[in-house]
Protein backbone atom coordinates (compact mmCIF):
# COMPACT_ATOMS: atom_id res chain seq x y z
CA UNK A 1 0.00 0.00 0.00
CA UNK A 2 1.42 3.37 -0.98
CA UNK A 3 0.91 6.69 0.73
CA UNK A 4 1.28 10.21 -0.58
CA UNK A 5 4.68 11.74 0.14
CA UNK A 6 5.39 15.41 0.67
CA UNK A 7 8.58 17.44 0.89
CA UNK A 8 9.29 19.86 3.67
CA UNK A 9 12.72 21.46 4.03
CA UNK A 10 14.47 18.45 2.58
CA UNK A 11 12.44 15.96 4.66
CA UNK A 12 10.21 13.37 3.03
CA UNK A 13 7.46 11.77 5.03
CA UNK A 14 4.18 9.98 4.45
CA UNK A 15 0.80 10.34 6.08
CA UNK A 16 1.97 8.33 9.06
CA UNK A 17 4.85 10.79 9.59
CA UNK A 18 7.47 8.13 9.11
CA UNK A 19 10.74 9.73 8.18
CA UNK A 20 12.60 8.21 5.27
CA UNK A 21 16.33 7.98 4.72
CA UNK A 22 16.17 11.22 2.74
CA UNK A 23 15.98 13.06 6.06
CA UNK A 24 19.48 11.89 6.87
CA UNK A 25 20.94 13.76 3.91
CA UNK A 26 20.67 17.03 5.78
CA UNK A 27 20.34 20.55 4.40
CA UNK A 28 21.43 21.36 0.89
CA UNK A 29 24.39 23.70 0.24
CA UNK A 30 21.98 26.49 -0.69
CA UNK A 31 20.07 25.97 2.56
CA UNK A 32 23.31 26.49 4.45
CA UNK A 33 24.12 29.53 2.31
CA UNK A 34 20.70 31.04 3.06
CA UNK A 35 21.24 30.38 6.77
CA UNK A 36 24.57 32.22 6.71
CA UNK A 37 23.05 35.10 4.75
CA UNK A 38 20.16 35.23 7.22
CA UNK A 39 22.62 35.45 10.09
CA UNK A 40 24.55 38.15 8.27
CA UNK A 41 21.36 40.10 7.54
CA UNK A 42 20.29 39.87 11.19
CA UNK A 43 23.60 41.46 12.15
CA UNK A 44 23.00 44.22 9.60
CA UNK A 45 19.51 44.82 11.01
CA UNK A 46 20.88 45.00 14.55
CA UNK A 47 23.47 47.57 13.47
CA UNK A 48 20.81 49.61 11.70
CA UNK A 49 18.53 49.46 14.73
CA UNK A 50 20.92 49.93 17.62
CA UNK A 51 24.17 51.13 16.04
CA UNK A 52 25.29 54.74 16.00
CA UNK A 53 26.37 55.07 12.38
CA UNK A 54 26.54 58.04 10.06
CA UNK A 55 24.07 58.65 7.26
CA UNK A 56 26.21 57.25 4.41
CA UNK A 57 27.09 54.07 6.31
CA UNK A 58 23.41 53.61 7.10
CA UNK A 59 22.53 53.98 3.42
CA UNK A 60 25.21 51.45 2.53
CA UNK A 61 23.83 48.96 5.05
CA UNK A 62 20.36 49.47 3.59
CA UNK A 63 21.73 48.71 0.12
CA UNK A 64 23.33 45.54 1.46
CA UNK A 65 20.11 44.50 3.19
CA UNK A 66 18.14 45.14 -0.01
CA UNK A 67 20.55 42.98 -2.02
CA UNK A 68 20.25 40.13 0.49
CA UNK A 69 16.46 40.44 0.35
CA UNK A 70 16.59 40.08 -3.43
CA UNK A 71 18.59 36.88 -3.01
CA UNK A 72 16.04 35.55 -0.52
CA UNK A 73 13.18 36.49 -2.84
CA UNK A 74 14.83 34.76 -5.80
CA UNK A 75 15.41 31.65 -3.73
CA UNK A 76 11.77 31.60 -2.59
CA UNK A 77 10.26 31.90 -6.08
CA UNK A 78 12.75 29.38 -7.48
CA UNK A 79 11.65 26.87 -4.87
CA UNK A 80 8.00 27.69 -5.56
CA UNK A 81 8.42 27.07 -9.29
CA UNK A 82 10.27 23.79 -8.71
CA UNK A 83 7.84 22.52 -6.04
CA UNK A 84 5.44 19.76 -7.10
CA UNK A 85 2.90 20.71 -4.44
CA UNK A 86 2.88 24.51 -4.51
CA UNK A 87 0.14 24.84 -1.89
CA UNK A 88 2.15 22.76 0.56
CA UNK A 89 5.28 24.77 -0.27
CA UNK A 90 3.50 28.06 0.44
CA UNK A 91 2.08 26.73 3.70
CA UNK A 92 5.51 25.81 5.03
CA UNK A 93 7.74 28.44 3.37
CA UNK A 94 5.66 31.58 3.73
CA UNK A 95 8.07 32.76 6.43
CA UNK A 96 10.80 32.88 3.76
CA UNK A 97 8.71 35.27 1.70
CA UNK A 98 8.01 37.46 4.73
CA UNK A 99 11.70 37.54 5.64
CA UNK A 100 12.65 38.62 2.12
CA UNK A 101 10.49 41.76 2.12
CA UNK A 102 12.85 44.78 2.35
CA UNK A 103 12.34 48.17 3.99
CA UNK A 104 10.04 46.82 6.73
CA UNK A 105 12.14 46.37 9.85
CA UNK A 106 9.41 44.58 11.79
CA UNK A 107 9.41 41.73 9.26
CA UNK A 108 13.17 41.25 9.23
CA UNK A 109 13.08 39.39 12.52
CA UNK A 110 11.46 36.55 10.55
CA UNK A 111 14.95 35.70 9.28
CA UNK A 112 15.70 34.24 12.69
CA UNK A 113 13.20 31.48 11.87
CA UNK A 114 15.16 30.71 8.70
CA UNK A 115 18.27 30.20 10.82
CA UNK A 116 16.43 28.01 13.33
CA UNK A 117 14.96 25.84 10.57
CA UNK A 118 18.34 25.10 9.02
CA UNK A 119 19.83 24.44 12.47
CA UNK A 120 17.05 21.89 13.01
CA UNK A 121 17.97 20.21 9.74
CA UNK A 122 21.61 20.09 10.83
CA UNK A 123 20.70 18.51 14.17
CA UNK A 124 18.61 15.82 12.49
CA UNK A 125 21.15 15.04 9.77
CA UNK A 126 24.07 14.88 12.26
CA UNK A 127 26.50 15.60 9.43
CA UNK A 128 27.26 18.36 6.95
CA UNK A 129 30.15 16.88 5.03
CA UNK A 130 28.23 14.16 3.17
CA UNK A 131 25.58 16.47 1.62
CA UNK A 132 28.27 18.95 0.57
CA UNK A 133 30.36 16.23 -1.07
CA UNK A 134 27.39 14.67 -2.84
CA UNK A 135 26.28 18.01 -4.28
CA UNK A 136 29.58 19.51 -5.37
CA UNK A 137 28.12 21.81 -8.02
CA UNK A 138 25.62 23.31 -5.60
CA UNK A 139 28.34 23.60 -2.98
CA UNK A 140 30.57 25.51 -5.39
CA UNK A 141 27.78 27.87 -6.47
CA UNK A 142 26.67 28.48 -2.88
CA UNK A 143 30.27 29.15 -1.83
CA UNK A 144 30.73 31.61 -4.70
CA UNK A 145 27.52 33.40 -3.74
CA UNK A 146 28.61 33.73 -0.12
CA UNK A 147 32.08 34.86 -1.12
CA UNK A 148 30.69 37.53 -3.45
CA UNK A 149 28.32 38.90 -0.82
CA UNK A 150 30.96 38.81 1.91
CA UNK A 151 33.65 40.52 -0.17
CA UNK A 152 31.34 43.23 -1.53
CA UNK A 153 29.74 44.08 1.79
CA UNK A 154 32.88 43.93 3.91
CA UNK A 155 35.04 45.89 1.46
CA UNK A 156 32.35 48.53 0.87
CA UNK A 157 31.78 49.12 4.57
CA UNK A 158 35.45 49.17 5.50
CA UNK A 159 36.53 51.46 2.66
CA UNK A 160 33.70 53.91 3.43
CA UNK A 161 34.58 54.00 7.13
CA UNK A 162 38.30 54.37 6.42
CA UNK A 163 38.09 56.98 3.67
CA UNK A 164 35.25 59.09 5.09
CA UNK A 165 36.68 62.27 6.54
CA UNK A 166 40.17 61.70 5.13
CA UNK A 167 41.72 64.72 3.43
CA UNK A 168 41.56 64.40 -0.35
CA UNK A 169 39.30 61.32 -0.22
CA UNK A 170 36.93 60.75 -3.15
CA UNK A 171 35.05 57.75 -1.72
CA UNK A 172 32.52 59.45 0.51
CA UNK A 173 29.13 57.99 -0.39
CA UNK A 174 27.57 54.55 -0.32
CA UNK A 175 27.29 54.42 -4.10
CA UNK A 176 30.96 55.34 -4.54
CA UNK A 177 32.03 52.66 -2.06
CA UNK A 178 29.99 49.97 -3.82
CA UNK A 179 31.22 51.06 -7.26
CA UNK A 180 34.86 51.09 -6.13
CA UNK A 181 34.48 47.60 -4.64
CA UNK A 182 32.91 46.20 -7.82
CA UNK A 183 35.60 47.74 -10.02
CA UNK A 184 38.42 46.61 -7.75
CA UNK A 185 37.21 43.04 -7.22
CA UNK A 186 36.91 42.63 -10.99
CA UNK A 187 40.51 43.98 -11.33
CA UNK A 188 39.32 46.47 -13.96
CA UNK A 189 40.54 49.55 -12.15
CA UNK A 190 38.83 52.51 -13.84
CA UNK A 191 40.61 54.93 -11.54
CA UNK A 192 37.65 57.28 -11.11
CA UNK A 193 37.51 56.40 -7.39
CA UNK A 194 40.49 55.28 -5.36
CA UNK A 195 41.63 55.22 -1.72
CA UNK A 196 44.10 57.82 -0.51
CA UNK A 197 44.85 56.58 3.00
CA UNK A 198 47.34 53.87 3.91
CA UNK A 199 44.64 51.66 5.41
CA UNK A 200 42.59 52.19 2.25
CA UNK A 201 45.50 50.99 0.13
CA UNK A 202 45.77 47.86 2.26
CA UNK A 203 42.03 47.23 1.87
CA UNK A 204 42.36 47.72 -1.88
CA UNK A 205 45.20 45.21 -2.08
CA UNK A 206 43.17 42.62 -0.15
CA UNK A 207 40.15 43.18 -2.41
CA UNK A 208 42.30 42.74 -5.54
CA UNK A 209 43.74 39.46 -4.26
CA UNK A 210 40.26 38.28 -3.27
CA UNK A 211 38.96 39.19 -6.72
CA UNK A 212 41.73 37.26 -8.49
CA UNK A 213 41.01 34.20 -6.33
CA UNK A 214 37.27 34.58 -6.79
CA UNK A 215 37.35 34.73 -10.57
CA UNK A 216 39.93 31.95 -10.63
CA UNK A 217 37.44 29.70 -8.85
CA UNK A 218 34.72 30.75 -11.31
CA UNK A 219 36.99 29.92 -14.26
CA UNK A 220 37.79 26.51 -12.80
CA UNK A 221 34.13 25.83 -12.15
CA UNK A 222 33.10 26.79 -15.69
CA UNK A 223 35.87 24.61 -17.11
CA UNK A 224 34.67 21.65 -15.03
CA UNK A 225 31.10 22.20 -16.22
CA UNK A 226 32.05 22.10 -19.90
CA UNK A 227 34.84 19.52 -19.72
CA UNK A 228 33.69 17.08 -17.05
CA UNK A 229 30.79 14.75 -17.89
CA UNK A 230 27.44 15.84 -16.56
CA UNK A 231 25.26 13.87 -14.18
CA UNK A 232 23.19 12.35 -16.99
CA UNK A 233 26.27 11.14 -18.83
CA UNK A 234 27.74 9.66 -15.66
CA UNK A 235 24.43 7.97 -14.92
CA UNK A 236 24.34 6.45 -18.41
CA UNK A 237 27.92 5.22 -18.05
CA UNK A 238 27.10 3.68 -14.68
CA UNK A 239 24.06 1.95 -16.16
CA UNK A 240 26.16 0.53 -18.98
CA UNK A 241 28.78 -0.72 -16.53
CA UNK A 242 26.14 -2.31 -14.32
CA UNK A 243 24.47 -3.91 -17.34
CA UNK A 244 27.82 -5.29 -18.53
CA UNK A 245 28.59 -6.73 -15.09
CA UNK A 246 25.12 -8.27 -14.87
CA UNK A 247 25.51 -9.89 -18.29
CA UNK A 248 28.87 -11.32 -17.21
CA UNK A 249 27.34 -12.64 -14.00
CA UNK A 250 24.42 -14.22 -15.90
CA UNK A 251 26.83 -15.82 -18.38
CA UNK A 252 28.85 -17.32 -15.52
CA UNK A 253 25.65 -18.58 -13.91
CA UNK A 254 24.59 -20.23 -17.17
CA UNK A 255 27.99 -21.87 -17.53
CA UNK A 256 27.84 -23.09 -13.94
CA UNK A 257 24.33 -24.42 -14.50
CA UNK A 258 25.44 -26.31 -17.62
CA UNK A 259 28.40 -27.73 -15.73
CA UNK A 260 26.11 -28.82 -12.90
CA UNK A 261 23.77 -30.51 -15.38
CA UNK A 262 26.67 -32.35 -16.95
CA UNK A 263 27.93 -33.45 -13.55
CA UNK A 264 24.41 -34.56 -12.66
CA UNK A 265 24.19 -36.66 -15.81
CA UNK A 266 27.56 -38.27 -15.04
CA UNK A 267 26.46 -39.03 -11.50
CA UNK A 268 23.17 -40.55 -12.71
CA UNK A 269 25.05 -42.70 -15.21
CA UNK A 270 27.45 -43.83 -12.48
CA UNK A 271 24.55 -44.67 -10.17
CA UNK A 272 22.90 -46.69 -12.94
CA UNK A 273 26.10 -48.59 -13.56
CA UNK A 274 26.55 -49.37 -9.88
CA UNK A 275 22.93 -50.48 -9.63
CA UNK A 276 23.42 -52.88 -12.58
CA UNK A 277 26.57 -54.30 -11.00
CA UNK A 278 24.72 -54.89 -7.74
CA UNK A 279 21.91 -56.61 -9.59
CA UNK A 280 24.36 -58.88 -11.42
CA UNK A 281 26.13 -59.77 -8.17
CA UNK A 282 22.83 -60.64 -6.54
CA UNK A 283 21.90 -62.88 -9.47
CA UNK A 284 25.28 -64.62 -9.31
CA UNK A 285 24.83 -65.43 -5.59
CA UNK A 286 21.42 -66.82 -6.18
ABEGO torsion letter per residue (X at the ends): XBBBBBBBGGBBBBAAGBBBAAAAAEBBAAAAAAAAAAAAAAAAAAAAAABBBBAAAAAAAAAAAAAAAAAAAAAAAAAAAABABAAAAAAAAAAAAAAABBGBAAAAAAAAAAAAAAAAAAAAAGBAAAAAAABAAAAAAAAAAAAAAAAAAAAAAAAAAAABGBBGBABABAAAAAAAAAAAAAGAGAGABBBABAAAAAAAAAAAAAAAAAAAAAAAAAAAAAABBBAAAAAAAAAAAAAAAAAAAAAAAAAAAAAAAAAAAAAAAAAAAAAAAAAAAAAAAX
